[in-house]
Amino acid sequence: MLIARRGDRLEALAKELSGRHGVRAEWIEADLAAEDGLARAAALIAGLQDLALLVNNAGFGTRGYFHAGSLEEQERMHRLHVMATVRLTHAALNVLIPRGAGAVINVASVAAFARSSFNTSYCATKSWMTVFTEGLHLELREMRSAVQVQALCPGFTNSEFHDVLGVDRKGIASWLWMKAEDVVEESLRGIERRKWLVIPGLVYRVFAIVMSKVPLRLRLALEARNPQRQARR
Ligand SMILES: NC(=O)c1ccc[n+]([C@@H]2O[C@H](COP(=O)([O-])OP(=O)(O)OC[C@H]3O[C@@H](n4cnc5c(N)ncnc54)[C@H](OP(=O)(O)O)[C@@H]3O)[C@@H](O)[C@H]2O)c1
């Protein structure tokens, strides 16, 4: 089941998946940052008794100082990254836990560890997704459930994300970019190995460790070099 806002894109993707893999791919058009769209999606997931995997993937970025940006956009990001993850994960776990199988992947970001300025709500909501997933992992382990949760924390990945954000991808060094397929492969390998946290790519694993130890004063100096901050159209 594919869920997003643009029905034409979903229909085309569903056809492509059916043709390529011989599966029945269904889709619904829903804005997960809006109450009605989220309620419909949650009800649908709650009714999928054969649900195997939920991927909370929908997300977007913003740029600029928090106070200077649109409050509506900041709130929309929190509804999508936080509240949609809460509602859809709750619906999914109530199907998966009684069955004792399946997984939830929450697509966070390596920004959960960077916590940079200019990107405040994004880093905060992606950190929240990571901490939320860690807590669920602990609960499932305590319950000895076979159900798995994973916080997937990618770095720069080729997709439409930076186009939507209005950042020129050419302004970011080519060696920093990962293919979406490679990110997905590492995530699924993480599910096989029962890892609750997956940071695809060695460079980003090192980055996450370093950034969580760098003192604030040094982080301020590094901010000026933040490629996302510099890479404007
Ligand atoms: N690309 C990167 O460098 C990168 C790095 C780290 C983490 N991530 C995370 O990876 C996830 C996937 O992003 P991506 O790179 O694939 O970006 P993308 O190409 O822009 O895809 C975002 C997807 O989310 C959907 N979406 C956005 N807002 C939505 C809403 N309100 N309701 C329902 N669906 C919505 C979009 O479809 P519609 O527009 O049709 O709704 C689209 O399918 C995001 O959570 C992002 O934060 C990306």
PDBQT file of the ligand as one rigid body, heavy atoms in Angstrom, charges set to zero:
ROOT
HETATM    1  N1  LIG A 301      17.109  12.609   0.480  1.00  0.00    +0.000 N 
HETATM    2  C1  LIG A 301      17.897  12.805   1.523  1.00  0.00    +0.000 C 
HETATM    3  O1  LIG A 301      19.030  13.314   1.397  1.00  0.00    +0.000 OA
HETATM    4  C2  LIG A 301      17.424  12.379   2.887  1.00  0.00    +0.000 A 
HETATM    5  C3  LIG A 301      18.379  12.265   3.899  1.00  0.00    +0.000 A 
HETATM    6  C4  LIG A 301      17.984  11.845   5.159  1.00  0.00    +0.000 A 
HETATM    7  C5  LIG A 301      16.664  11.537   5.400  1.00  0.00    +0.000 A 
HETATM    8  N2  LIG A 301      15.749  11.657   4.397  1.00  0.00    +0.000 N 
HETATM    9  C6  LIG A 301      14.352  11.333   4.728  1.00  0.00    +0.000 C 
HETATM   10  O2  LIG A 301      13.926  10.330   3.831  1.00  0.00    +0.000 OA
HETATM   11  C7  LIG A 301      12.495  10.394   3.725  1.00  0.00    +0.000 C 
HETATM   12  C8  LIG A 301      12.111  10.254   2.271  1.00  0.00    +0.000 C 
HETATM   13  O3  LIG A 301      12.555  11.422   1.600  1.00  0.00    +0.000 OA
HETATM   14  P1  LIG A 301      13.077  11.386   0.094  1.00  0.00    +0.000 P 
HETATM   15  O4  LIG A 301      14.516  11.644   0.121  1.00  0.00    +0.000 OA
HETATM   16  O5  LIG A 301      12.575  10.183  -0.625  1.00  0.00    +0.000 OA
HETATM   17  O6  LIG A 301      12.372  12.716  -0.432  1.00  0.00    +0.000 OA
HETATM   18  P2  LIG A 301      11.295  12.923  -1.597  1.00  0.00    +0.000 P 
HETATM   19  O7  LIG A 301      11.803  12.333  -2.868  1.00  0.00    +0.000 OA
HETATM   20  O8  LIG A 301      10.951  14.377  -1.566  1.00  0.00    +0.000 OA
HETATM   21  O9  LIG A 301      10.048  12.043  -1.114  1.00  0.00    +0.000 OA
HETATM   22  C9  LIG A 301       9.212  12.453  -0.063  1.00  0.00    +0.000 C 
HETATM   23  C10 LIG A 301       7.957  11.610  -0.125  1.00  0.00    +0.000 C 
HETATM   24  O10 LIG A 301       7.091  11.989   0.947  1.00  0.00    +0.000 OA
HETATM   25  C11 LIG A 301       5.781  12.227   0.441  1.00  0.00    +0.000 C 
HETATM   26  N3  LIG A 301       5.160  13.246   1.271  1.00  0.00    +0.000 N 
HETATM   27  C12 LIG A 301       5.645  14.485   1.586  1.00  0.00    +0.000 A 
HETATM   28  N4  LIG A 301       4.778  15.146   2.347  1.00  0.00    +0.000 NA
HETATM   29  C13 LIG A 301       3.714  14.321   2.543  1.00  0.00    +0.000 A 
HETATM   30  C14 LIG A 301       2.477  14.448   3.233  1.00  0.00    +0.000 A 
HETATM   31  N5  LIG A 301       2.145  15.580   3.893  1.00  0.00    +0.000 N 
HETATM   32  N6  LIG A 301       1.616  13.410   3.225  1.00  0.00    +0.000 NA
HETATM   33  C15 LIG A 301       1.925  12.262   2.542  1.00  0.00    +0.000 A 
HETATM   34  N7  LIG A 301       3.070  12.085   1.874  1.00  0.00    +0.000 NA
HETATM   35  C16 LIG A 301       3.950  13.113   1.865  1.00  0.00    +0.000 A 
HETATM   36  C17 LIG A 301       6.027  12.709  -1.002  1.00  0.00    +0.000 C 
HETATM   37  O11 LIG A 301       4.913  12.490  -1.863  1.00  0.00    +0.000 OA
HETATM   38  P3  LIG A 301       3.827  13.657  -2.176  1.00  0.00    +0.000 P 
HETATM   39  O12 LIG A 301       4.599  14.917  -2.373  1.00  0.00    +0.000 OA
HETATM   40  O13 LIG A 301       3.122  13.163  -3.399  1.00  0.00    +0.000 OA
HETATM   41  O14 LIG A 301       2.943  13.690  -0.975  1.00  0.00    +0.000 OA
HETATM   42  C18 LIG A 301       7.179  11.801  -1.422  1.00  0.00    +0.000 C 
HETATM   43  O15 LIG A 301       6.695  10.543  -1.833  1.00  0.00    +0.000 OA
HETATM   44  C19 LIG A 301      12.075  11.698   4.395  1.00  0.00    +0.000 C 
HETATM   45  O16 LIG A 301      11.521  11.428   5.653  1.00  0.00    +0.000 OA
HETATM   46  C20 LIG A 301      13.377  12.470   4.547  1.00  0.00    +0.000 C 
HETATM   47  O17 LIG A 301      13.363  13.335   5.658  1.00  0.00    +0.000 OA
HETATM   48  C21 LIG A 301      16.094  12.057   3.153  1.00  0.00    +0.000 A 
ENDROOT
TORSDOF 0
